[in-house]
Amino acid sequence: MLKESLIDKLWVALFRIPVLKNYWARSYEAVLFDHVPWTKLNKPLPECKIALFTTGGIHLKSDKAFNLIDPHGD
């Protein structure tokens, strides 16, 4: 992973100021997607297996803790 540039650090610092963040948010236009690919289920939902993928770092208390010091991640 690349080191944060001075510009990146400056943007982070500026967006911590609520007035600037709100000013930017008023004019921001999010990307809209008109088409979402959808596939109908072949069987009832209770018979399906579902997988959930997340980048939230969620874990059980019994799991080994994440290594937060490693700059390349766990």
N, C-alpha and C positions, 0 to 999 in steps of 0.2 A: 504494500500500500504506500502511496506517495505521501510525503510529509505535507501538512497543511501549509499553504502559501500564506504570505502576509495578507493578500487580498481576501482569502477565505476567512482568516481570523478577524479582519476588519468588518466583513459582512456580518459575521456572527455577533460581534460587539454592537454593531449598529442596530441589528434586529432585536436586541435586548431592550432597546428604548421603545416603549409602547407607542409613542406618538409616531415615530418613523415606521414601525411595523404596521400600524393601522392605516397610515397614509398609503403605503405600498399595497396593502391588502384591498383597498377600495378600487384600485385600478388593475389588479391582477386578473387575467382571464385564464381560467383553468382549461385544460384540454378536455374536450368532450368526445365521447365515443358513441356513435349512433347505432352501431351494430355489436351485439354481444352474442358470440357463438353459444348455442344452447342445444344440448342433446337430451331428449326425453329418456327417462329411466325405463329399463327393460323389465323391472320387477318392482313391487311395492317398496317404499322407503324402509320399512322395518326389516326387510330382508337384505338390504344393501350394506356394504362395508364402506365406511367413510374415513378418509384420512385428512388430517389438518396439519398444514405446514405453516410455521410461524418464524419470524425473526425476532420475536419479543424476548428471547432468553428465559422463557418460562420453564421452571423445573420443580420437581418435588423436593421437599425438605430433606428427604433421604438420599437424594442425588448428590454426587460430588459437585462442589461449587465451581463456577466458571473461573478461568484464569483471566482476571481483568487487567493484569499488568502486561501481558504479552501483546505487543502492538499488532501482531498478525492474527490475533484471535485465539480461540481455544482449540 
